Amino acid sequence: MMRTEKVSLKELDPIMDLILFAELETLSMDNPEDEAWIRKKMSRLEASGAEFYAAYHKDEIIGFATIIVEDRPDGACSGYGAAELLQIGIRNEYRNHGYGSHILSHIEEELRQRKVYSIYLHTYAEDYDVIAFYGKNSYIPRGVVPDVYGPNLEGMLYLSKTLK
């Protein structure tokens, strides 16, 4: 049974290793500096108003997503908001079973009800599997910002989807 729910950051604690892996695959919760880094980052996101979602298989959290919604008053942008997908991750053993698409669909439907017009994100420009996943879910590449990650590395690819 697949479901997605909005949760608190504290409820995501059992999958902090997955959140760290989704951020940077080379880091590990076994390293105290890496663990401190991801916990600080997630606390900053929470303080900034980020919203957290958990994907469940039966009663086990097997994935997550983090978004920030920019709500706008009716007098600005026809009252439509925008949202940024900051993070998404699904445990390896549950990938390619529709959980990632399910969590995206759930968030997109909630955002439509909140009068959010578009959702956007960025990812590493050479992460082809991730780019294919978003393409499968109707996200369109919008541009690359070069030289974000360091010398000899590809830049940051922005993608977006209009929510109708």
N, C-alpha and C positions, 0 to 999 in steps of 0.2 A: 504494500500500500504506500503510495507516494503522496506526500503533502508538503506544503510550504506555509510557514507562519512567520509573522513579525515577532522578534524576540529581543530581549535585552542583551547587552554585551556580556553580562555575567553568564547568561544561558549558553553562550558560545564557548565558554572556557574549556569544555571537554574536547573541542576541536581546534584549540589554539595552534597545535602542530600543523594542521591543514591550512589555517590562515597564514601562518609563517611560510609554508611551502608555496602557497598561491602568490605571495609577495615576491619571494626570492628562493628558488629551488635549491640554492647552495647553502642556505642557512638551516640550523637545527635547534630544536628546543633543548637538546643536550648541552648546548653552549649557553651559559648564563647571560652573556652579552647579547646573543641573538634573541633569547627569550625576553630580556628586558627591553630590547629595541621594539619587538612586535607589540608587547603590552603597552609601551608608551605610545606607539603609533595608534593603536586601537583606542586608547583613552583620549588621545587628541581628537580622533574622529568622533567619538561619542560627545565630547565637549563642543564640537562644531555642529552638532545636530544630526549626525549621521543616523541612518536607520538600518537595522540589522534584520536579516531574514535567515531562517534555518530551513534546510530541506531535510525531510525525514523519510526513512524507510522503516516502516512499522513505527516503533517508538525510538529509534536510534537516529541521532543527528548525523547525516552523512555529507552535508554540504552547507554552504552559506553564501550570502551576498550582502554587500554593503552599498548603500546609496545615500546621496545627499540631494534633497529636493529644494529647488529655488521656487517657492511660492511667490506669486506676484499679485498685487492688488488689481482690481478690475480696470483701473485707469492705465495700467502699464501692460503693453504687449497683448491687448485685448483680454487681459486677465489670465492668460495662459502661463503656466510655469514650465520649468525645464528640470531635468534630473540628470545627475551624473552617477553612472555605475562605477563605483570605486574598486570593488573586489568581487570576485566570484570564485568558488572552488568546490569541487566534488571529490570525495575520496576515490582513489584509483580504482578500487574494485567495483565501484558503482558508475564509473564513467561509461559513456556510450550506451546508456540504458534510458536516456531521456530526462534524467534528473536536472541537468543544467538547463535544458530547454524549459522544463517545467517551472523551475524557480524564476527564470526570465519572464515567462508568460504570466505567472502570478503577479510579479512586481509590475509588469506593464499594465495589467488590468487594474490594479490598485491605482496606478498613476493616472490612467485615463479617467477614473472616477474622481480624481483630485484635480482634474482639468490641467494636466501636464501635457504639453504639446509634443515634446521630444525628449529622448533619452540619449545620452552620449557617453563615451568612454574612450580610454586610450590603452594601448598595449604596445609591447615591443614589436617593431616592424618586421622582425624575422621570426616571430612566433607563429608559424604557418598553421599549426593545428588550432590555435586559439582564434586566429583570423577566420579560418574555415568554419569554426563553430558559430561565430557571430554572423558570418555570411549566411549560413543555414537558417539562422533566426532573423533574417532580413535586415541586418545592420549593414550600412553602406560606408565604405572607406571615404573619408573626407579630406585627409591630408596627413603629411608627415612633418614632424618637427625634428630636424636633424641634430646630431651632437648632444643629445640629452643624457645618454647613459655613459658617455666616456669615449675616448679615442678608439677608433677602429670598430665601433659598435653602431648598428643601425639606430635610427631614431625612434621616436614615439609616433605611432600611427593612431589617428583619431577616427572613430567610427560613430555613426549615429543612426537613430531610427525615429521616424515620425510616428507618433501614436495617434490614431484616428478614432 
